[in-house]
Amino acid sequence: MNKLIVSPSPHAHTTESVPKLMYGVIIALLPAFAVSFYFFGIGMLIVTTVSVVSCVLFEYLIQRYMLKNKPTLLDGSAVLTGLLLAFCLPANLPVWMVMIGALAAIGIGKMTFGGLGNNIFNPALVGRVFLFISFPVAMTSYPEPGQWLSYTDAATGATPLGIMKEGLGDSTAGELMKEVPGYMDLFLGKMKGSAGEVGAIALLLGLIYMLIRRIITWHIPVTILATVVVFTGILWLVNPEQNADPLFHLLTGGLMLGAIFMATDYVTSPMTKKGMIIYAVLIGLLTVIIRVFGAYPEGVQFAILIMNIFVPLLNKYFKPKRFGKEVKRG
């Protein structure tokens, strides 16, 4: 006689796991890391190593001695947070600042809310914004590409987005645009900026990898990028002398990194496709508003953090249909 085993839900099983997903995203970031290492050399290596090690260490110490929980170092989440944080920083940022950013990302952005799965905000962006507010000069002084062996003594300058913002502010965009690399250089990553601001081609390769592996869906990244193209395109058509074209906005700043790797975070993004679309459209719109009308040249990190606040609301009003729910027929 066959015995039936009765157990509570869920009854669906999958081969996916937190470590598998986390390490999948880490693999997707490797092309961008390679491009950034090629342009910034030892500085990028130091910043990334310190960021990753600090995030892992702080997570272990907080879990072990403050929360009294079993450390979860092997799930890859702390490593991923460290990588994403490093991708948001200049490659010449002093080690002690990187460590402060890691502490803010893990301690404030993640562990304050109870750890992985409970955080409201993207931890890496919390660390980035914390450093940006605390050390604005260091966080906006980006090294020139090609200084392989230079670190804190590297020659620095403004990013293409910063140059354009300055030009639009005093109507000298035409002159300042001569300092901006061509579109092919922007696409390949030969420009001043953080790791996540260079190498659009590498970030797109990461997006393709994650889509093929089904780590993420297209809804959030594609919608954010499309929204930015639409609204910057409208502004450019209305007044091309005072507004940059959509391609410039796509290839500069942290838009690609934010849309592909930050906004798609499982914990801080909506669960349903409708919620994802609304979430992504608003991120794209806020990014354009901050970039064009705000005081800062970049706005994607603030846009994502603002929309992180509304994710619970989107999840409440755009719930997936329950399995077995009766559908009314007309």
Secondary structure, DSSP 8 states (H G I E B T S, - for coil): --------S-----S--HHHHHHHHHHHHHHHHHHHHHHHTHHHHHHHHHHHHHHHHHHHHIIIIIS-----GGGSHHHHHHHHHHHTS-TT--HHHHHHHHHIIIIITTGGGTSTTT-SS-HHHHHHHHHHHH-HHHHT-EE-TT-TT-STTS-EE--HHHHHHHHHHTT-HHHHGGGS--HHHHHHT-SSS-GGGS-HHHHHHHHHHHHHTTSS-SHHHHHHHHHHHHHHHHHHHH-TTTS--HHHHHHSTTHHHIIIIITT-TTTS-SSHHHHHHHHHHHHHHHHHHHHHSSSS--HHHHHHHHHHHHHHHHHHS----TT------
